[in-house]
Amino acid sequence: MRKAFTLIELLVVISVIGILASIALVSFGPAQKQARDTQRKSDIRQYLNSLENFANKGSGLFPSRTTAADASSLCATLGISGTCPTDPKAPTTIYKYISDGTGSPNNNATKYVLWGSLENVSGYWVVCSTGKIGLSSSAPSSSNCPI
């Protein structure tokens, strides 16, 4: 007598595998959001380091952008065009930069705010020229640190 699986047994096994796979995919969602948020924080830290290096070489002044601008617009000015950080879900979310001064293309700002939105928690990850780093419930609208 031949021993083989019946069609019902095969369908049951396939459906169980499908259910387990869907549970696994759902549980990875928050972990993926957390990983993207960690990447965003790291990218903003790279911009921070580049801005501080720029200021150290340029009399302590930063690039001037009096309205919120994409941080990627700073890459050429900061000399990081080839390694400019981009958001993991770009172009959905974008890092932003605002400073005081007289506006682009001048490099005469004395303070700035750099931020990006987060996925896993509501709010914005903010880095200020004052050294403050943290979460803000609203996007900055001026070069004054919101945290």
URZI-V268892 format. One record per residue. D_LAST is the distance of its C-alpha to the last C-alpha in Angstrom with 1 decimal. Layout:
BEGIN
D_LAST + D_LAST
END
This chain:
BEGIN
76.5 + 73.4 + 70.1 + 67.1 + 64.0 + 64.5 + 62.5 + 60.9 + 59.8 + 58.2 + 56.4 + 55.0 + 53.8 + 52.1 + 50.4 + 49.1 + 47.7 + 46.1 + 44.4 + 43.2 + 41.8 + 39.9 + 38.4 + 37.3 + 35.7 + 33.8 + 32.4 + 31.2 + 28.9 + 25.9 + 26.5 + 26.6 + 23.3 + 21.7 + 23.5 + 22.2 + 18.6 + 19.3 + 20.9 + 18.0 + 15.7 + 18.7 + 19.2 + 15.8 + 16.4 + 19.7 + 18.4 + 16.1 + 19.4 + 21.4 + 19.2 + 19.4 + 23.1 + 23.6 + 22.2 + 24.3 + 27.3 + 26.6 + 26.2 + 22.5 + 21.8 + 20.1 + 21.4 + 20.8 + 19.9 + 19.1 + 18.8 + 17.1 + 19.6 + 20.4 + 19.4 + 23.0 + 24.2 + 23.0 + 25.2 + 28.3 + 26.7 + 25.1 + 28.4 + 27.4 + 29.3 + 31.2 + 28.3 + 25.6 + 23.4 + 23.7 + 22.2 + 24.5 + 25.1 + 25.3 + 26.0 + 24.4 + 20.8 + 19.9 + 17.2 + 15.9 + 15.3 + 14.8 + 15.4 + 17.2 + 20.9 + 24.0 + 23.5 + 25.2 + 27.4 + 26.5 + 24.5 + 23.4 + 19.6 + 17.8 + 14.2 + 12.8 + 10.3 + 11.9 + 11.5 + 14.0 + 14.7 + 15.7 + 19.0 + 19.3 + 16.2 + 15.0 + 11.8 + 10.5 + 10.0 + 7.8 + 8.9 + 8.4 + 11.6 + 10.2 + 10.4 + 7.0 + 7.6 + 6.8 + 7.3 + 6.2 + 9.3 + 10.0 + 10.8 + 9.5 + 12.6 + 12.4 + 11.7 + 9.1 + 5.6 + 3.8 + 0.0
END
